Amino acid sequence: ELEAENYLIPANQITDQVQKFEYTTPNGVMVRFMAVKGSDGEVRTAFDACDVCGGAKGYRQEGKDITCNNCGRSFIIDGLGTQNKGYGCWPSYLSHAEENGNIVIKTSELEAGAYRFA
């Protein structure tokens, strides 16, 4: 659901299965991002794109891991939503807040990350 400055996802829709979402920027770039609940019950969000491999192929879930569709590197889901520490392929950081039963993602942050998909 799109508010003026935020993309809202009902928190009760987030499970331990990665869900992908799309947001089209004002200049027409489709940005993909994902949300999933970690083993600790905390919601994790990230761009469906890599800082190194780019955004063309994204990630897929394999059990409790996600795997880059470009380079094949796997990551534990509980690590999602953290900044890349400079180790190569990593799902690009996307922050979120939780308010009134929703996961709230700033559209300005989605627009700032659109270069990964352009």
N, C-alpha and C positions, 0 to 999 in steps of 0.2 A: 504494500500500500504506500502511496506516495503522498506525503504532506508537502507543503511549500519548500521547506529546507531539509526535510528528513525523509528517509525511506524507513518504513515501519514494518516489522515482522512480528506477529503475535508470538510471544515467548513460548506459549504452550504448544506451538507447532514445531519447535526445535527439538530434535531427538538425537540419538547417537548415530543416525544415518545422515551423511553429508547432504545438504540441500543447496542447490544452486539458484541464484537469483540474477536477474538482469535489470540494468538501468541504462536508459538511453540518454546521453548528455544532450544539452541544447544544440550542439553542433553535430549531432547524429552518430556519435560513437557509442556502440553497445558495450557496456562494462559488465563483466560477469564477476560475481562474488559468491562466497559460500558461508554457510553457518552450520554449526554442529555442536552438540553437547558433549563435553569431555567426560572422562570416567569420574571426575570429581563433581559432576553436575553443573559445572560452569560452561556458559556458552562461549564458543570460539568463532571468530569471524576472520576472513582473509579474502583477498582478491583471488579469483580463479586464474591466477597468472603468477609467473615467477620473475623475480628480479633479474635472473640470468637468462632463462630459456624464453622469456617473453610470454605473451598472452594468447598466442594462437591455439595452443593445444590444451592448456589447463591441467587439471588433476582429476583422478578417479579414486574412489574409496576401495580399499582392499582390507576387509576385516576392521581392525582398529588403527589402520594406517591409511594415509593418502599417498598416492604415487603420481609423480609427474608423467604426463602422457608424452612429453618430449624426450627427457633423458632417462626416465625409468627409476629415478631416485625416490625412495619411500621415506615417509616421516610419520611419527606417531601423532595421532590426532590431538593429544593433549598438549603438544607443542605449538599448535596453531595459534595465531593471534599474538605472536611475539615478533619483535623486530629481527630481521636477518642479522646474524652476527658475523657475516662476511664469509660464510662457508660454502658459497656457491648456490645451487638451486635451493629455493625456499619459497613457499607461498607468501606473496607480498602482503605486508602488514596492512590491516584495515581495522581501525578502532570502532568501538560501539559503546553505547550506554544502555542501561535497562531502566525504562520509565513506564509506569502505569501498565504493566503487563506486556510491554512491547520491547523488542530489540530495536534500538534507534541508531541508524547509520546516517551520518551527515552527507547530503547529496554533494556538498562542496568537496568532501574527501573522495567521493566516487569520481567526480569530475576531474580532480587533481590526479587521479590514477588512470585516467582514460588513455594516456600515452602508451600504456602497456598493451592496449587493444587496437590502437590506430593503425 
